[in-house]
């Protein structure tokens, strides 16, 4: 006799929106129709007639569906990859700020800036008028002043 596996759900959050409820219902209905077979699992690559999987084949397959010029961005090799990636997300307006989260149906309890709690949390405020970029800019300039004074001191000793 085959053993029948059942899903046992134990959620730790309450559903807030109708969209979440619909997504959860769809997930449960989909998973209830899943049947597990006995035996070993295996992966099959159906992107090519070859049996073996190559990353380049997958890259070519994805590349056929991507519009390269949709969001052209010049990656700067001498800047850290995470900085490039952050700027790319910033240009595409994909930073998880309140308006973006709300547009994707994510519940946000506080819409004010988490740093100053005065203005709404949006891109312009977060990167230009919030205390965080202001303090970072001040710290950068103070560091530059120190660096310039050190360089001038070294140069004056070298000149003697």
C-alpha positions in Angstrom: 0.0 0.0 0.0 1.4 3.4 -1.0 1.9 6.0 1.7 0.0 9.2 1.0 1.7 12.4 2.0 -0.4 15.4 3.0 0.6 19.0 3.5 0.5 20.3 7.1 0.2 24.1 7.1 1.1 26.2 10.1 1.3 29.9 9.2 2.8 32.5 11.6 1.3 35.6 10.1 -2.2 36.7 9.4 -3.4 37.3 5.9 -3.9 41.0 5.3 -5.0 41.5 1.7 -7.4 39.7 -0.7 -4.4 39.3 -3.0 -2.5 37.3 -0.4 -5.5 35.2 0.3 -5.9 34.4 -3.4 -2.2 33.6 -3.8 -2.3 31.3 -0.7 -5.5 29.5 -2.0 -3.8 29.0 -5.4 -0.7 27.6 -3.7 -2.6 25.2 -1.6 -4.8 24.0 -4.5 -1.7 23.5 -6.7 0.2 21.6 -4.0 -2.8 19.4 -3.2 -2.7 18.1 -6.8 1.0 17.2 -6.5 1.7 13.5 -6.2 5.1 12.2 -5.2 6.5 9.1 -6.9 8.8 6.6 -5.1 12.3 6.3 -6.3 15.1 8.8 -6.9 14.7 12.3 -8.1 16.5 13.5 -11.2 16.8 16.6 -13.2 16.3 16.7 -17.0 17.5 19.5 -19.2 14.9 20.1 -22.0 16.5 23.2 -23.4 18.5 21.3 -25.9 18.4 17.8 -27.5 21.7 17.1 -25.8 21.4 15.1 -22.6 24.1 17.1 -20.9 23.4 20.5 -19.4 25.7 23.5 -20.2 25.4 26.9 -18.6 26.0 28.6 -21.9 23.0 26.8 -23.4 20.9 28.2 -20.6 22.4 31.7 -21.0 21.6 31.6 -24.8 18.0 30.4 -24.0 17.5 33.3 -21.5 19.2 35.8 -23.9 16.6 35.0 -26.6 13.8 36.4 -24.3 15.6 39.5 -22.9 15.5 42.8 -24.6 19.1 43.9 -24.1 18.4 47.6 -24.6 15.4 47.7 -22.3 17.5 48.9 -19.3 20.9 49.7 -20.7 23.4 50.3 -18.0 27.2 50.7 -18.2 28.8 48.5 -15.6 32.0 50.1 -14.2 34.6 47.4 -13.6 36.7 49.4 -11.1 33.7 49.9 -8.8 32.6 47.2 -6.5 30.0 44.9 -8.0 27.5 45.5 -5.2 27.7 49.2 -5.9 27.1 48.7 -9.6 24.2 46.5 -8.8 22.7 49.0 -6.3 23.0 51.8 -8.8 21.4 49.6 -11.5 18.5 48.9 -9.1 18.3 52.6 -8.2 18.0 53.6 -11.9 15.3 51.0 -12.5 13.4 52.2 -9.3 13.7 48.7 -7.8 14.9 49.8 -4.3 12.5 48.4 -1.7 11.1 51.7 -0.5 7.5 52.1 0.7 5.9 53.1 -2.7 7.5 50.2 -4.5 6.6 47.7 -1.8 3.0 49.0 -1.8 2.8 48.7 -5.6 3.7 45.0 -5.3 1.0 44.4 -2.7 3.4 44.2 0.3 1.9 45.5 3.5 3.9 48.4 5.1 2.8 49.5 8.5 4.9 52.7 8.6 5.1 54.9 5.4 7.4 57.5 7.0 11.2 57.5 6.5 12.7 55.0 9.0 15.6 57.4 9.8 13.9 60.7 10.4 10.2 59.7 10.7 9.2 63.2 9.3 8.8 62.8 5.6 7.3 60.0 3.5 9.7 57.2 2.5 10.4 57.8 -1.2 13.4 57.8 -3.5 14.1 61.6 -3.5 13.9 61.9 0.3 15.9 58.7 1.0 18.8 59.7 -1.2 18.9 63.5 -1.1 17.0 65.1 1.9 17.1 62.4 4.6 19.7 62.7 7.4 21.5 59.6 6.2 22.8 60.9 2.9 23.5 64.3 4.5 25.6 62.7 7.2 27.4 60.5 4.7 28.2 63.5 2.5 29.5 65.4 5.5 31.6 62.5 6.6 33.0 62.1 3.1 33.9 65.8 2.9 35.5 65.6 6.4 37.5 62.6 5.3 38.6 64.4 2.2 39.8 67.4 4.2 41.8 65.1 6.4 43.3 63.4 3.4 44.2 66.7 1.7 45.9 67.9 4.9 47.9 64.7 5.2 48.9 64.9 1.5 49.9 68.6 1.9 52.0 67.7 5.0 53.7 64.8 3.2 54.4 67.0 0.1 55.8 69.8 2.3 58.2 67.3 3.9 59.2 65.9 0.6 59.8 69.4 -0.8 62.2 70.3 2.0 
